[in-house]
Each structure stands twice: as structure tokens, then as C-alpha cells.
């Protein structure tokens, strides 16, 4: 019973400061709603981010294929084949996704572009 009173006292003593912080945050976010939202800039930013990720994936896939070739040369055929297959999948992923976008017609009105190939 005594513990409950201690906790309630602590919560009550912190309540004004928590309410003050909540009000300050609420008032600061109101100005964000008044700003104009430009979806073209968001689409361009996301598209550029995806392009960078796809470039890193392509380089990683090519290095996996090269590593697979060296593994086969060393005599580890199973590991080499798996590395080559995995690297080919990683390197070809952007082209496959781009093909799906084109096939299903998502490239014209999509919220996220896949870049120019």
C-alpha cells in the first residue's frame, strides 16, 4: 500500500513537466502542417536512394560471382556454385524488378521510380 502511494506521488510531481513538454512539442509540430508538401521531391529522393542501393547490390553480386570462381578453382565446387548463383541473383535483381515494373505498368504512375536503365 505504501509503495502505491510513493509511485503516485512521483507521477504527480512529474506530471506538470510532462504536460509542458507535450504542449511544446504539439505547438512546434503545428507549423509543419502548414508547409507545402512536394511529392515530386520525395519521389526523386526515394528513387535516388534505391538507385544507390541497386548499385551497391550489383557490385556485391559481381564480387560474389568472382569469389565463386575462385572457390571452384581452389576445389570447393559446391561453395563456388552456390556463390555464383547467389551473386547472379543479387546482380540481376534490379533488372528483374525493373522488368516487373514495366510488365505490370507501375512505372508511369508509381510513387517510387526505379531509375533510368
C-alpha positions as CSV (number, residue, x, y, z in Angstrom):
1,X,0.0,0.0,0.0
2,X,2.9,2.4,0.9
3,X,4.6,1.6,-2.5
4,X,1.5,2.6,-4.4
5,X,1.4,6.0,-2.6
6,X,5.1,6.6,-3.4
7,X,4.6,5.9,-7.1
8,X,1.5,8.0,-7.3
9,X,3.4,10.9,-5.6
10,X,6.3,10.6,-8.1
11,X,3.9,10.6,-11.1
12,X,2.0,13.6,-9.8
13,X,5.3,15.5,-9.3
14,X,6.4,14.9,-12.8
15,X,3.0,15.5,-14.4
16,X,3.4,19.2,-14.9
17,X,6.7,18.9,-16.6
18,X,5.5,16.1,-18.9
19,X,2.4,18.2,-19.8
20,X,4.6,21.2,-20.6
21,X,6.9,19.1,-22.8
22,X,3.8,17.6,-24.6
23,X,2.4,21.1,-25.2
24,X,5.7,22.4,-26.5
25,X,6.0,19.5,-28.9
26,X,2.4,19.9,-30.1
27,X,2.8,23.6,-30.8
28,X,6.1,23.0,-32.6
29,X,4.5,20.4,-35.0
30,X,1.6,22.6,-35.9
31,X,3.8,24.8,-38.1
32,X,4.9,21.6,-40.0
33,X,1.3,21.0,-41.2
34,X,1.2,24.5,-42.8
35,X,4.1,23.8,-45.1
36,X,3.6,22.8,-48.7
37,X,4.3,19.1,-49.5
38,X,6.0,18.4,-52.7
39,X,5.6,14.7,-53.6
40,X,8.0,15.1,-56.6
41,X,10.9,15.8,-54.3
42,X,10.0,12.8,-52.2
43,X,9.7,10.6,-55.2
44,X,13.1,11.8,-56.5
45,X,14.8,11.3,-53.2
46,X,13.4,7.7,-52.8
47,X,14.3,6.9,-56.4
48,X,17.9,8.1,-55.9
49,X,18.2,6.1,-52.7
50,X,17.0,3.0,-54.4
51,X,19.4,3.6,-57.3
52,X,22.4,3.8,-54.9
53,X,21.2,0.6,-53.1
54,X,20.9,-1.2,-56.5
55,X,24.4,-0.1,-57.5
56,X,25.9,-1.5,-54.3
57,X,23.9,-4.7,-54.8
58,X,25.2,-5.0,-58.4
59,X,28.8,-4.6,-57.2
60,X,28.2,-7.1,-54.4
61,X,26.7,-9.6,-56.8
62,X,29.6,-9.3,-59.2
63,X,32.1,-9.8,-56.3
64,X,30.2,-12.9,-55.2
65,X,30.4,-14.4,-58.7
66,X,34.2,-13.7,-58.8
67,X,34.6,-15.3,-55.3
68,X,32.6,-18.3,-56.6
69,X,35.0,-18.7,-59.5
70,X,38.0,-18.6,-57.1
71,X,36.3,-21.1,-54.8
72,X,35.8,-23.6,-57.7
73,X,39.4,-23.1,-58.7
74,X,40.5,-24.0,-55.2
75,X,38.4,-27.2,-55.4
76,X,35.4,-26.2,-53.3
77,X,32.9,-26.8,-56.1
78,X,29.7,-26.7,-54.1
79,X,30.5,-23.5,-52.3
80,X,31.6,-22.0,-55.6
81,X,28.4,-22.9,-57.4
82,X,26.3,-21.5,-54.6
83,X,28.3,-18.3,-54.6
84,X,27.9,-17.9,-58.4
85,X,24.2,-18.5,-58.3
86,X,23.7,-16.1,-55.3
87,X,25.8,-13.4,-56.9
88,X,23.9,-13.7,-60.2
89,X,20.6,-13.3,-58.4
90,X,21.9,-10.3,-56.4
91,X,23.4,-8.7,-59.5
92,X,20.3,-9.3,-61.7
93,X,17.7,-8.2,-59.0
94,X,17.5,-4.5,-60.3
95,X,16.8,-5.7,-63.8
96,X,14.2,-8.2,-62.7
97,X,12.4,-5.6,-60.6
98,X,12.5,-3.1,-63.5
99,X,11.0,-5.7,-65.8
100,X,8.2,-6.4,-63.3
101,X,7.5,-2.6,-63.1
102,X,7.3,-2.5,-66.9
103,X,5.2,-5.6,-67.2
104,X,2.6,-4.5,-64.7
105,X,2.6,-0.9,-65.8
106,X,3.8,0.5,-62.5
107,X,6.4,2.8,-64.0
108,X,4.1,5.5,-65.2
109,X,2.1,6.4,-62.1
110,X,4.0,4.8,-59.3
111,X,5.0,6.6,-56.2
112,X,8.6,5.3,-56.4
113,X,10.6,5.1,-59.6
114,X,13.2,2.5,-60.4
115,X,15.6,4.8,-62.2
116,X,16.6,5.0,-65.8
117,X,18.3,2.0,-67.4
